[in-house]
Amino acid sequence: MDLHQLAAEPALWYPLVFVLGAVVGSFLNVVILRLPKIMQQQWRSECEAFLELESTQTGKPLSLSHPPSTCPSCNARIKPWQNIPILSWLLLRGKCANCSISISARYPIIEFMTGLLSVVVAMQFAYDWGLLLALVTTWCLVALTVIDAETQLLPDDITLPLLWLGLVANAFGVFTDLPSALWGAVFGYGILWSIYWIFKLTTGKEGMGYGDFKLLGALGALLGWQALPMIILMSSAVGAIIGTALMATKRLDREQPMPFGPYLAIAGWLSMVFGDTITSFSPYM
């Protein structure tokens, strides 16, 4: 049975996609944890080189593959059987096998959600290049959402390849035509860039970061300029509702910055997967 035949059997296809998504989610946990640290490490090295200071870097630099995953408490190396997505955390009852310290439930949650979102994508897209592009986009958006929520960073290492992926894929018409993708990238970046400078010139404050511009540019490159009004409207509405709720419950101060990337990512994913359905209910989007 080849993959085309397998995709025609939902009882086999969807569990397989879920497992694939969960495995990718396990890797995304590494990306989410390490990529911001790698960025900070690179910034420090660049500053030291510019100021002609002695490097504080000792040993091999941190990367996604080095050092191997270890327990943050006892530094015991995590064995392969302890790294099975979702199942290992359940079998170990959420504790390190060596020192029994509690392991955050965030890891299996991200693995489960990545698997679940992958299945939703597989249910909406036929088995073709569109499915592959939608899955890769979903995985990137999961990583960007969590990283921005925790660190207020949107790494160029994810947003820029996603933008170029959208342009290259749409050169072959995977999601939209190339002119729509090109204008989507231009307008996506340009709209938020303009809002940023208008807000900064009138208030003296920065309302968002350049990573937000790049993310919306990437979404525009993937989905075309036609999707931008829907993405901007949904992300702004959800961000305003959640921000108001957080301030009302004293969990967010009025002067405290709130990352906008997660709302852009969620709105972009909804537009990619359910865009036609949303438009049919709200023709003005």
Residue pairs with C-beta under 8 A, 6 or more apart in sequence:
3 127
4 127
6 12
6 13
6 16
7 13
7 122
7 126
7 127
13 122
14 119
14 122
14 123
17 115
17 118
17 119
17 121
17 122
18 115
18 116
18 118
18 119
19 85
19 115
20 115
20 118
21 114
21 115
21 116
21 117
21 118
21 119
21 135
21 139
22 85
22 86
22 111
22 112
22 114
22 115
23 85
24 114
24 118
24 139
25 85
25 110
25 111
25 112
25 113
25 114
25 115
25 139
25 142
26 83
26 85
26 107
26 111
28 110
28 114
28 139
28 142
28 143
28 146
29 106
29 107
29 110
29 111
30 64
30 69
31 64
31 143
31 147
32 110
32 143
32 146
32 147
32 150
34 62
34 63
34 64
35 64
35 143
35 147
35 155
35 157
35 158
36 147
36 150
36 151
36 153
36 155
37 62
38 61
38 62
38 63
38 64
39 153
39 155
41 57
41 61
41 62
44 56
44 57
45 55
45 57
47 53
48 54
48 55
48 56
49 55
60 66
60 67
68 77
68 78
69 77
69 78
69 83
70 76
70 77
70 78
71 78
71 96
71 98
71 99
71 101
73 96
73 99
73 101
74 96
74 98
74 99
74 101
76 96
76 97
76 98
76 99
79 97
81 88
82 88
82 92
82 97
85 108
85 111
85 115
86 108
86 111
86 112
86 115
89 103
89 105
89 107
89 108
90 108
92 103
94 102
94 103
94 105
95 101
95 102
95 103
96 103
110 142
110 146
113 142
114 138
114 139
114 142
117 138
117 142
117 269
118 135
118 138
118 139
120 273
121 131
121 134
121 135
121 138
121 273
122 131
122 135
124 134
124 273
124 274
125 131
125 134
129 169
129 172
129 174
130 174
130 175
133 165
133 169
133 174
133 175
133 222
134 272
134 273
136 165
137 162
137 165
137 222
137 268
137 269
137 272
138 269
140 158
140 162
141 265
141 266
141 268
141 269
142 265
143 158
144 154
144 155
144 158
144 159
144 215
144 261
144 262
144 265
145 261
145 262
145 265
145 266
147 153
147 154
147 155
148 154
148 211
148 259
148 260
148 261
148 262
148 265
149 259
149 261
149 262
152 209
152 257
152 259
153 211
154 209
154 211
154 212
154 214
154 215
154 261
155 211
156 211
156 214
159 211
159 214
159 215
159 217
159 218
160 214
160 218
162 215
162 218
162 221
162 222
163 185
163 214
163 217
163 218
163 221
164 221
165 221
165 222
166 175
166 181
166 184
166 185
166 218
166 219
166 220
166 221
166 222
166 223
167 178
167 181
167 182
167 185
167 221
169 175
169 222
170 176
170 177
170 178
170 180
170 181
170 221
170 222
170 224
171 178
171 181
175 181
175 222
175 223
175 224
175 272
176 184
176 223
176 224
176 226
177 224
180 224
180 225
180 226
181 220
181 221
181 222
181 224
182 221
183 220
183 224
183 225
184 217
184 219
184 220
184 221
184 222
184 223
184 224
184 225
184 226
184 227
184 228
185 217
185 218
185 220
185 221
186 217
186 220
186 225
187 220
187 225
187 228
188 213
188 216
188 217
188 218
188 219
188 220
188 221
188 225
188 228
189 213
189 214
189 216
189 217
189 220
191 216
191 228
191 232
192 208
192 212
192 213
192 216
193 213
195 207
195 208
196 206
196 207
196 208
196 213
199 205
199 206
199 207
200 206
200 207
208 260
211 261
212 260
212 261
212 264
215 261
215 264
215 265
215 268
216 228
216 231
216 232
216 264
216 268
219 227
219 228
219 231
219 264
219 268
219 271
220 227
220 228
222 268
222 272
223 231
223 268
223 271
223 272
223 275
227 268
227 271
227 272
227 275
229 285
230 267
230 271
230 275
230 278
230 279
230 285
231 264
231 267
231 268
231 271
232 267
233 267
233 285
234 263
234 266
234 267
234 270
234 271
234 278
234 285
235 260
235 263
235 264
235 266
235 267
235 268
236 263
238 263
238 266
238 267
239 258
239 260
239 263
242 263
243 252
243 258
246 252
246 258
247 253
247 254
252 258
270 278
271 278
278 285
279 285
